[in-house]
Structures are given as C-alpha cells and as structure tokens.
Amino acid sequence: MANNNSLVVQQAQAAINQLKYEVAQELGIQLSP
C-alpha cells in the first residue's frame, strides 16, 4: 500500500514539475533544471 502511495506522489510531483516548466516557458521565464 505504501509503495502505491509513493508512486502516486512521484507521478503528482512530476506532473507539477512539468506544468511549472510549461507555464514558465509561456511566460518567457528561464528555469534551471
């Protein structure tokens, strides 16, 4: 059960990261990886 939850958390963090970079790109903000 804990493994499932951590996988979901990892996927959520990855999605948030992706969204953050996409928004920054649209706004013309340069983010370092």
C-alpha positions in Angstrom: 0.0 0.0 0.0 2.8 2.4 0.9 4.5 1.7 -2.4 1.4 2.6 -4.3 1.0 5.9 -2.5 4.7 6.8 -3.1 4.3 6.1 -6.8 1.2 8.3 -6.9 3.1 11.1 -5.1 6.1 10.7 -7.5 3.7 11.0 -10.5 2.0 14.0 -9.0 5.3 15.8 -8.4 6.4 15.0 -11.9 3.2 16.4 -13.3 3.5 19.6 -11.2 7.1 20.0 -12.3 6.0 19.6 -16.0 3.3 22.1 -15.5 5.6 24.6 -13.8 8.1 24.5 -16.7 5.3 24.8 -19.3 3.9 27.9 -17.6 7.3 29.4 -17.1 8.1 28.8 -20.8 4.9 30.5 -21.8 5.7 33.5 -19.6 9.3 33.6 -21.1 10.9 32.7 -17.7 14.1 30.7 -17.9 14.2 28.0 -15.2 17.3 26.0 -14.5 16.5 22.2 -14.3 
